[in-house]
Amino acid sequence: MTDKYESFREFWPFYLREHSRPMTRALHYIGTTLVVLIALAALLAGEWWILVAMPLAGYFFAWIAHFRVERNRPATFTYPLWSLAADFRMWWFWLTGRLKPELDRAGVKPTSGG
């Protein structure tokens, strides 16, 4: 990664291109969903120590996706906060069925491979 992003708006298309494979995105969705469920469980149970599992759940699946599927360096190493925000944005667009136009605008081509 040689580009320096000055805004989240610039970073977003890069983030999507770094998640070009459907399996990469699927593993991110699993991790992000677990993060949300862990947060809800902690809130409902009133057991705040449960929150320590959030980073483990989120990063475990994301890093498997990057190192084994996408074979690239996670953007979170360089842009930790924007990567976190982009992960939740990508997850929300996927949940609401609005991700494809975002991928198209970022230049992510549909693939059949993992």
N, C-alpha and C positions, 0 to 999 in steps of 0.2 A: 504494500500500500504506500504509494508515494504522494498522493494528493493530500492536501491539507484542507479540511473542510471548515469553513468559517461560520456556518449556520446549520441548523437541523434540516432546513429545507434543501440545502446542498447535499447533506449527508444521506438523506432518505433514499434517493435512487441508488446510491452506492451500496447502502445496506441491503436493499432488495437484490441487487446483482450479486452480492456476497452470499445470498440465500437462493440461488438460482435453481437448485435441484428440489423437486417436490419432497423427497425424503428428508432433506435438510430442514425444510419448513415444517414438515410433519413432526420431526423430533422437537423442534422449537415449540410447536403447539402443545405437545405433551408436557414439556417442562413448564411452560407458562400456565397451562391449565392447572398443573399441580401446585404451582406457586399461589394461584388464586384460591384453590381449595384449602391449602394450608393456612392461608391468611384468614379465610372464613372459619375454619375449624378453631383456630386460636381465638378469634373474636367470640364465637359462640360458646366455646368452653371456658373462656376467661383465663386461659393458660398461655400466657405470652411467651413462655420459653419455647413453645412449638414453632415460633417464628424463625428460630435458628435453622430450621430445615429448609426455609425458602431458597436461600442461595444454592444450597446443595441440589435441590430438585431442579431449579432452573438451569444452572450451569452444567450439571451432569449431562442432560440431554443435548444442550446446545453444543457443548464441546465434543461430544461424540459425533454430532452432525458435522461439525467443522473439520475435525481431524480425520474422520473415517469416511464420510460421504462427500462433502464439498472439497475437502483437502485444501483448505485455506486457513489463514490465521484469523481467529475471532476478532471482529472489530472492537469488541469490548476491551481489548488490551490497549487500544489507542484512544477510543472514544467511549468510556464506560457509561456515562450518563445518557448520551445520545443513543447508544446501543440498547440500553434498558428501555428507554422510551420507544425506540423503533420496534423492539420486540413486542411490546404491548400493542403498539399501533398495528403491526403486521397481524398479530393474533386477532385483534378486534375486526380488522378488515376481512380476515378469513371467516370469522364467526358470522359476520353480517353479509357475507357473500359479495364483498366489494373489493377483493384483493386483485382480481385479474386486471382491471384497468390500471391499477397502480404498477403491477408488474410490466404491463405493456408499455406504459410511459417510461419506465426505468430501462426498457430494452431487454427485459428478461424473456427469452424465447421458451416456448413450451418444450419440455423434454419428456421422453418416456422413461429415461434412466433415473436411478435413485439419486 
